Amino acid sequence: MALGILIVHAFLGGYSRYLADDFCTAGDVARLGFWGAQSNLYQTWSGRFSFSFIIALTHLLGPAITPFLPAAMLVLWLAASTFLMHQWISRWVEAGKWIFPLMLASVSIAVVLTCSPNIYQSLYWQTGMLTYLFPLVLLTAYLGFLLKAAGEETRGLRRIVQNILGVFWPFFMGGFSETFVSVQTAALLSGLAILLAMKSSPAVRNLRRLVVLGLLGSLVALILVVIAPGNAVRQGLLPERPGFSRLITATLKDWYIFTARTVKWHFLPIALLSTSAALAGFLLAGSKVGSKKHSLPHSRSILVWIVAIPLMTFLLMSASIAPYEYAISSFPDARVLITTVFVFLLGILGWSFLLGTWLAGWKKVSWKWVSRTAFISALVCVGLFFIYARLAVITAIQDQEIMRNYAAAWDQRDRNLHAAVELGENVVYAASLPHMGGGLAEIGYDSNEWINRCVALAYGFDEVIAK
């Protein structure tokens, strides 16, 4: 059922088209070339060097690729999440088949998409997706890489490759946005602190090495993002930056508002995610207890993480909010908050899984009681998830007509504008199209508006004006 929700989102993504900032970066590539566009963005707008690189690549392929990007992103995310869940489960119990990792991966992605404040801007809009969602996909794969590497003894060329990935991967991810590099750096710092406090072992030493390398790459990315000349240009259009005390107060307030709203509006999917994770840990660990007639090892380690995960989740959620408050002095835009949603739900998933694992290993618990409880919980979970999936599909069907009409109108406008290019026109009038972007700009009546200028550059006109 969770896979069905992802399929629906992939289907709706087929109606995605260039919108707002997509035209600006496309115009830069058309005017300045691949490398020139990236240099221009770094010099005049922001230090998001990885985003500039990826968006320029998509523009080389043209707008025809845009409808396929959401589906491709979801496939990559599902593969990365399944890999991560398999590695995570294997750290605590015998993972066995891939059914539980796939189940947790599909449920977690479906819930993240459901809880995101503006799924249109986070998934269907090309610029928003590549800025905020794509690095989450890369982060998911990176976490799986760390867990896998922890259990490996590598030497020679394999170790060199692992070290290169350990530095470059976080460096590249850090170049997507100020929000992400802040979260990533905070995560690596806190992870390193925990690893330094843990008893030394081959796995811990491997993780320490890779986390130190990752922190180095993340800090270099942070420096490049912060010192970009374009930041000064952009800051000139924004409010004065707050002081440290005001920043902390505003961040905590935003964290509270976000958490309260998310739990209130999306209690059912969050509860389903937590239940699914706890049930998976309960079943996998319970079967081990039932077959070997003893409690699980590492119970103290599990309890430590049960306490540590909520604290880390709070820290990383705050780290995802603070950069926006620092730059804009306001509650983060909806598309930005998909990072906060991801951190929040990943924390819930990990905490719930370990709680289920710990409960199954409790000495007073019998495997017979575990199996009965798991069976009843599974029936309840399936029933609730069916209701949740049905509501999600109905909502998607309601959105389909609006998105389909927008895509058809966009395609017609695109044909008209290309026809005007062939006729050699310099000033053209084009339709301003309604969409579900929620605040994203469209062509206006003033040819000097930024969106009008971007559309003109993307197609090669002097001026574009709304009809």
Summary of the structure (lengths in Angstrom):
residues: 467
radius of gyration: 23.8
end to end distance: 44.2
largest distance: 81.6
contacts: 1607
relative contact order: 0.13
helix: 78%
strand: 2%
